[in-house]
Amino acid sequence: MRNTARDSRGRQGREAAPERGARGGGVGRRTVAASAVAAAALLATGGADGARADAAGRGARRAPAVGGLVLRLPAPTGPHPVGSVALHLVDRSRRDPWEDGISVRELMVTVCYPARTVHGRPRAPQLTADAAPWFARVDTAVHPELPRSGVDWAATLTHAHPGTPAQTVRRPVLLYSPGGGDPRTVGTGVAEELASHGYVVVTVDHPGDASEVDFPSGTAERDKVRPTVFRGDPRSDPRQFRTAIDTRITDLRFVIDQLGLLAAGRNPDADSRTLPTGLGRALDLRRVGGYGHSAGGTAVAEALYEDRRIGAAVNLEGFLDHPPQAPGEEGELFPVARHGVDRPLLLLGSERFAGRAQLARSWSAMLSRPGGRTERGLIGNAAHWVFTDYAAVAPQLQAAGLMSAARRTALVGALPPRESVPAVRRHVRTFFDRHLPPC
């Protein structure tokens, strides 16, 4: 699992924001095994902790190219073709919370949107050429169910076409925050599905937390590809957990700020790269929602409580409490669970989630608040990562003999993708169709 809270930019009449967590050394993700720790430490050598004197403008270190199984993502089902663009956003008012040597907070996001036309345009890869080798080493350590070889992670294509002109119709905007230690790219399928049905979706990487984040270039303070600092389970370290969720929420609020610049006709990209024609005019920031998986679900639920610009949110199996300070104690509930929220919130879980018993306490508290607009859903015969692209990928790996049935079940459950993928998409889209309809 992954999870915790951020800096207070106005609580809209609610209690003052708690003291934000101190900048932490390494936040862990849900259950990073010893093998993940070793792999992440190897990748950090010469990276997060290495010398940076010659970092500016250099390319990422790449592992040797290897062929292998080419995985396929399920196509979106909506009537609109999908365009995409990656943006590099820099918050100069914050230092990075994870590395003392980084003086600003940098983010990478991908905007998926209904495109005017995609005729003759190529499809974007799921992972960039520089990110794919890191994914093959870091993410397979973070998720020991994944095979360490036999897959060409760089070859998977999305169903979005980069840089295509946007339809100039004002659309609701949805932010996506991935699970702790996961990159934004593992949420591609749901993002494209929503975009194909008329939403603008912004998937957000949280650098230092995400397994790997590929920036347009390196700087004197960091390499081009920045790996995770996580070395253990964040819920085993309350301070790190708080820092992780604090940071995510502030990241999300900053992204909304930057989208405001885009909607006003300005270019928020830190490198001033060309934007798709009409993209700013496709944003309706009066209708903003958020959805997130695991720690991302925690972050969007608490952001809903703290920021009234967000009108509805979906928490895909994220805790709504802090980890306990000592064994046998109960963790402090997040304000959203203590007080409830007056805007729609969906809590969507999986039947086979290993942390379901611990999750029940904070979710039950949330659901018990009188006058709230919180609802709950369940994906049967599924496990925690069914809410990501692994729902479609794991069965392909099993069919190719690269993943055992037991490991596939541990990762996403036994529900076949012909059922699990539409089920997750249906829950998320119908919720937003009711509360932030695209028409």
N, C-alpha and C positions, 0 to 999 in steps of 0.2 A: 504494500500500500504506500501511499505517499500523502503527505499533508502539511499547514497552519497560517497566520494573519498578517498585516502591513502597516503603512504609516497613515495617520488620520488626516484625510482631506475633507473633513466635515461629515458629521454623522447624521445630518438631517433630523436634528432634534432628539436623537437617541443618546444613550450614555456615551461618555467620552471614550475614545479608542484606548485600549490598553497599551501599555508601554510595548513598543515593538521589540522583537527579539534582537539581541546583539548580533553583530555580524559574526557568522559562525565559520568554523574551519571547514568541515565537510558535512553536508547533510546527506544522510543515506536515503535510500528509497525504500520501498516497501520491504522486500526481503532479499537484500543483495547477499548472495552466498559468498563463502570464502573464495571461490573461484572468480567471482565477479570482482572482489577486492583486488586480487592479484592482477587480473586483466586491466582494471582501471588504473592501478598503480603503474603498470607497464606503459600504458598509453600516456599517462601524465608526464613521464620522463621526457624532459626536453620540451614539454608543452606548458601546462599550467604552472609548473614550478621551475621550468628550465630557463636558461639565459635567453633574453629577448633583445639583445643589442641590435641584431640584424633582422628583427621581425617585420619591420614595416614593409608592406607590399609583397611579402614573399608568399609563395604558394604553400598549400598544406602538404605535409609528408604523406605519401601514398604507399599503401601496401601494393605488392605486385598484383596485376590484374589476373583474375582467375575466372574461368567459365564455370558453368553449373546450371542448375535448374533456374528457369525464368518464371517467376511468380506473376500471377495475373490478378488484378483488382476487379471486383464486380462493377459493372457500368452503372451510372446513375439512371434513374427511371423517369425523370421529369421531362417536360417539353422543351426546356431551354438548353442550348449548348453552353458549355462552361469555359470561361476564360480564367486565367490566373496571373498573378504577379507577386514576386517576393519584394518586400520592403525592408530596408535596414533603418531602424529607428533608434535615436540616441537621446536619452534623458540626461541632460547635463546638470540637473539639479540633484542627482543622486550618485553616490559612488557605488560600485559593484559590491554587493553584500558578501560575496564569497572569496574574492581575491583582493588583497590590500593594494596590489599594484595596478589595479584597473580603476581609473579616476572617474569614469562615467558609467551609467547603466545602459548597455546596448541590447537591443532585441532584434530578432529576425521574425517576420511574420509573412504568411502567404494569404493573399486575398483571392478568394474564389467568387466568381460573379456570373450572372447570366450574360452571355456574350451576344453581340449583334450577329456575328457570323464567324465561323471557324473554318470555312472552306479553304483547303489547301494548307492549313496551319498544322504544324507537328504537335504531338502530345508531349506534355512535360514529363520528365522522369520523376519517380517518387522521391528518389534520393539524388543529390548532386554527385558529380564524379568524385569530388573531394570528400563528401560525407560518407559515401558508400563503404570505403574500406574501414572507416572508424565504426560504422554500424556493424560490420561483419565481426568486429573484435569486441567492441564494448557491449552492444545490445545482446549478443549471444552469451555474454558473461552475466549480464544483468538478468536475462531470462534464460536460465540453463536448459529450458525445454527446447530452445532453438538449436539447430545444428551449427557446428563451428566451421563446417566446410560443405561443399556441394551445392551452394546457392550463389547465383550471380545477382547480388543485391542491387547492383547498379543498373540492371536491365529492366526492372519493373517500370512500366509506364502508368501514369495516371490517365484520367479521361478529360483532363483540362488542357487548354491550349494557351500557352503563355503569350501575354501581350496583345491579345485580340481586343478589338473595340468592345466596350461595355454597352449594354442597352441603357439608354438614358431615361430610365423609369426609376423613380425613387423606390428603393427596396429596404425592407427591414435588415438590420445588421446584427449578425450573431458572432460572438467571440467564442473561440474554443481553446481551452487550456488542457493539455495532455496530462497523463499520469506522471507521478514523480519519477524522474530519471528517464522518461520516455521523450522522444522528439515529437514535434508537431506532425511530422510526416506519417506517423502511424494512425492518425485520425483522418486520413485523406478520403476514405470511402464515404463516411457520413457527411463530411464537408461538401463533397461534390454532389451528393444526393440533395442536400439542402439547396445548394446553388442552382441545381437543375430545376428546382421547384420554385425559384423566384427569390431566394435570399442571397444577400452578400455575406459571405462567411470569412472570418479572419482567424486563421489558426496561428497560435502564438507559441514560440519557443521561449523558454525561461533559461538563459545561459547560466552555466554553473550547476544547474539542476538537470537539464536535458542531457541525454547521453552524448550527443554531439550537436554542435551548432556551426554551420558553415556560413561565414561572413563573406562579403564581396572581396575582402582583402585582409591581410594581417596588419597589425599596427605595432608600435614600439611596446605596447602593453600586453598584447596577446597575439597568439597565432591565428592564422586564417580559420582553422577549425578549432573550436574550443570544446574540450571534452568535459564531462561531468566531474564534479569534485566529490560526489557521494562515495562513501566508503563503508556504509552500513545502513541499518534500518533507521529512518528518521524518528519513528515512534519510540525508539529506544533512547533517544536523546531529546528531551522536551525543548531545550533551547534551540537546537538545530531545526527541529520541526516547526517551531514558531517562526524562525527566520525564513524557512522555505515558504510557508503560506503567506506571511507578511509580504514577502517579495513578490509572489505571484499576484496578489491582489493589487499591489501598487503598479505592477507591470500592466495588468488589465486596464486599470483606470488611466494610465498613461497612454495606452493604445487608443482608448476612446478620445482622449484629448487630441492625438495626432490625426485621427479620422476626422475630427472637426476641422483641422487645417485642410485636409484633402477635400472635404465637402465645400469648403470656402474657396476652392480654386487654387490652393497652394500645394506644393510638393513636399511632403514630410520626409521623403527618403534622404538619409544623411549623405548619400553620394550623388544626389540629384539625377538619378537615372530616369529615363523617360518612362512616363506612366501610360497605361492604356487609355486610348481616347474615350472620354466620357465617364471615366471611373468615378470621379468626384460627384458627378450629377446622378450617380446611381445610389448614393447613400442617403437614407432617411434616418438621421440620428435621433429623431423623436421616437423611433421604434428600435430599441437596442435590447438584445437578449444575450444570454451566455449559457454555454454548456461545457462540462468538463468531466474528465474521467479520474477517479481516485483522488489524488491531491488536487487535480484540476477541478473536480467536483466540489471539494471543500472550498476552494478559492472562489468559484463562481457563486456558490451559495452565500458565502460571507460578503462578497462584493455586492450581491443583490441587496443585502441588508444595509450596507454602508453607502451605496451610491444609487441615488434615485434616478439616474439616467438609465439604469438597467431595469427593464420592465418585466422580465420573466427569466427563469433559469432552470436548467436541468442538471442535477447532480447524479452522475453515473458512478455510484458506489464509492463516494468519498466520505470519510469520517467527519462528523460535526462536533467532535470534541478533541481536546489536546490529550496527548499521552499522559498517564499518571506520573506524578513526581517521584513516587516510591511504590514498590510492590504492594498490592493489596488495596491501594487507594484508587479513587475514581478520578479521571481526568476532568479538567474544567471544560464545560460546554462553551462552544463559540457563542457569541451574542445572538447569532441568527437562531440557534437552537434554544437559547435561554428565553428569548423574547418573541420569537416568531417573526414573520414578515408579512406585510400587507399586499404583496404582489405574488403572482403565481410561481410556485416552485414544485418541480417534479423530482422525487427521489426514486431512481430506477436502479434496482439491484439484480443480482444473479443468484440463482438457487444454490450453486455449488461454491460460492465465494468462501474461502477458508476463514476470513475474518468476519463472517456474518454475525456471529454471536456478539462480538465486540461492537460491531456497527449498530446493532439493535438498540443499544442504550441511547445514543445521541439521536438516532432517527425517531425513536419512540417519543423522545422529549419534543422534537420538532413537530411531530404530528399531533401531539396533545395540546398544543397552544390554541386557546379558544379564538375563534374569529379569523383563523389563518386561512391561507389559500394554498396549502401544501397537499399534494397527493402522492401516492406511492404506486410503483409498478414493479413487476418481477419478470425476468426472463428465465423460464424453467429449463432445467437440464443444461445450464450454462455456467461458466466460471468467469472470473474477474476480467480477463482481457477479451471477452466477447464483444465489448463495446469499442474495440479498436479493429484495425485492419487484420490483426491476427485471427479474427473469426473466419476470414476467407483464406488466409495464408496457411494456417496450421493444418487444415485438412489436405491441402496440396502437398505439404511437406510429408504428411503421413502416407499419402498415396504414392509418393516417390521413394518411400523407404528411408526418409531422412528424419523422421520423428516417430516415436512409438505411440501407440494408442493411449498409453498411460500419460505420456507427456502432453499429448494433444488435449486430453481431458483435463489435466491439471491447469493448462493455460487458458482454454476457452470453453471447456465442457464438451459433452458428446453430441450436442445438438448439431445437426448437419447445417452447413452454411446456407443451403437453400431455404432454411427456416430461420436461422439465427440472424443472418444479415438483414433480411426484410423486417424481422421483428424489432431489432434495435432502431433501424431507420424509421419504421412506422411509429414507434413510441415517441421518438424525438420530434419528428416532423409534425405529427398530429397535435402534439402539445403546443408547438410554436404556431401552427396554423390556427389554433383556437385563440391564442393570446397575442400574437404578433403577426397577423395574417399578411401575406405578401401582396394581396390585392385590396 
